[in-house]
Amino acid sequence: MNLYELYPHWETRTNRILQSLETRTPYELEYKFHPNMRSLGNLYRHIIAAEIYWMEDVVGERGKNFSELDEKEFYNSKTILDEWQSVRNRSQEIVKPYSLSDLKKTFLTPRKKSVELSYILWHVVEHEIHHSGQISAMLRAQNINSPIT
């Protein structure tokens, strides 16, 4: 079993988020509910950065600390979308060797905290779900129909 199959609706959720991103203009990506909050574009980038951290840095044992994506490099919907798809493909390759029997396997974060693979997978999923709600609200606040439900 592919570990991504543990959460069968994850791909559907991700595809809806990606669909919500496809046609966003730079102006729409800069939208914020409040000046001290993340912009819509920053939310998309943040979801990707979290997956990079957990899947590549922790499970892939690259050992880097969490860092946000550079908004100068990932500045429009196409660059963000391409990076998201690239990251997801890399994540799937990283977990490919693992099976259900490996869910209790532990990994060390760069700060030496021990976490189980089951937690990491769940956290990446729930983190994406959490922020997808914010994305949907920000789209609706701009009078944009959101495919995220």
C-alpha positions in Angstrom: 0.0 0.0 0.0 1.3 3.5 -0.9 1.3 5.5 2.3 -0.5 8.3 0.5 -3.5 5.9 0.3 -3.9 6.2 4.0 -5.8 9.4 3.4 -7.7 8.7 0.2 -9.3 12.2 0.1 -5.9 13.9 0.4 -5.3 14.0 -3.4 -8.8 15.3 -4.0 -8.3 18.1 -1.4 -4.9 19.0 -2.9 -6.3 19.1 -6.4 -9.0 21.5 -5.3 -6.3 23.7 -3.7 -4.2 23.6 -6.8 -7.3 24.4 -8.9 -7.9 27.4 -6.7 -4.4 28.6 -7.4 -4.3 28.1 -11.2 -5.8 31.4 -12.3 -4.8 33.7 -9.4 -3.4 37.0 -10.4 -0.5 38.6 -8.6 -3.0 41.1 -7.1 -5.2 38.3 -5.8 -2.2 36.5 -4.3 -1.2 39.6 -2.3 -4.7 39.8 -0.6 -4.6 39.7 3.2 -7.4 39.8 5.7 -5.2 42.0 7.9 -1.8 43.6 7.4 -0.2 41.4 10.1 -1.5 38.2 8.5 -0.2 36.0 5.6 -1.2 36.9 2.1 -3.1 34.4 0.0 0.2 33.7 -1.9 2.1 33.2 1.3 -0.5 30.6 2.5 0.1 28.6 -0.7 3.9 28.9 -0.2 3.6 28.0 3.5 1.8 24.7 2.8 4.5 23.7 0.4 7.3 24.8 2.8 5.8 22.6 5.5 5.7 19.6 3.3 9.3 20.2 2.2 10.3 20.4 5.9 8.5 17.3 7.1 9.0 15.0 4.1 12.4 16.1 2.8 14.2 17.5 5.9 12.8 15.0 8.5 11.7 11.8 6.7 14.3 12.3 3.9 16.8 13.1 6.7 18.1 16.1 4.9 18.3 17.8 8.3 17.5 21.4 7.4 15.4 23.7 9.6 12.0 24.9 8.5 12.1 27.9 6.2 9.4 29.6 4.1 9.6 29.7 0.3 11.1 32.8 -1.2 8.3 34.9 -2.6 10.6 36.4 -5.1 11.3 33.0 -6.6 7.7 31.7 -6.2 5.9 34.9 -7.1 3.0 33.9 -9.3 0.5 31.1 -9.6 2.5 29.2 -12.2 5.8 29.2 -10.2 3.9 28.2 -7.0 1.9 25.5 -8.7 5.0 24.0 -10.4 6.8 23.9 -7.1 3.9 22.3 -5.3 3.6 19.5 -7.9 7.4 19.0 -7.8 7.4 18.8 -4.0 4.5 16.3 -3.9 6.3 14.1 -6.4 9.5 14.2 -4.3 7.4 13.4 -1.2 5.8 10.4 -2.8 9.3 9.1 -3.8 10.6 9.6 -0.2 7.8 7.5 1.4 7.7 4.9 -1.4 10.0 2.5 0.5 7.8 2.6 3.6 4.7 0.5 4.3 2.0 0.3 7.0 4.4 -1.6 9.2 6.8 1.3 9.2 4.3 3.9 10.6 5.8 3.6 14.1 9.3 4.3 12.7 10.7 7.4 14.3 12.7 10.2 12.7 14.6 13.0 14.4 13.7 16.6 13.5 16.7 19.0 13.1 16.1 20.0 16.7 16.4 16.4 17.8 12.8 15.7 18.6 11.7 12.2 17.8 8.5 11.8 15.7 6.7 8.8 14.2 6.1 8.5 10.5 2.4 8.2 11.2 2.4 11.6 12.9 4.4 13.2 10.1 1.9 12.0 7.5 -1.1 13.1 9.5 0.5 16.4 10.3 1.2 17.2 6.6 -2.4 16.3 5.7 -4.1 18.2 8.6 -1.8 21.2 8.0 -2.9 21.4 4.4 -6.5 21.0 5.4 -6.2 23.8 8.0 -4.8 26.3 5.6 -7.1 25.3 2.7 -9.9 26.7 4.9 -8.1 30.0 5.1 -7.5 30.0 1.4 -11.1 29.3 0.7 -12.2 32.2 3.0 -9.7 34.6 1.4 -10.9 33.7 -2.1 -14.5 34.2 -1.1 -13.6 37.5 0.5 -12.4 38.6 -2.9 -15.7 37.4 -4.6 -13.8 34.4 -6.2 -15.6 31.1 -6.3 -13.6 28.6 -4.3 -13.4 24.9 -5.5 -12.3 24.0 -1.9 -15.1 22.5 0.1 
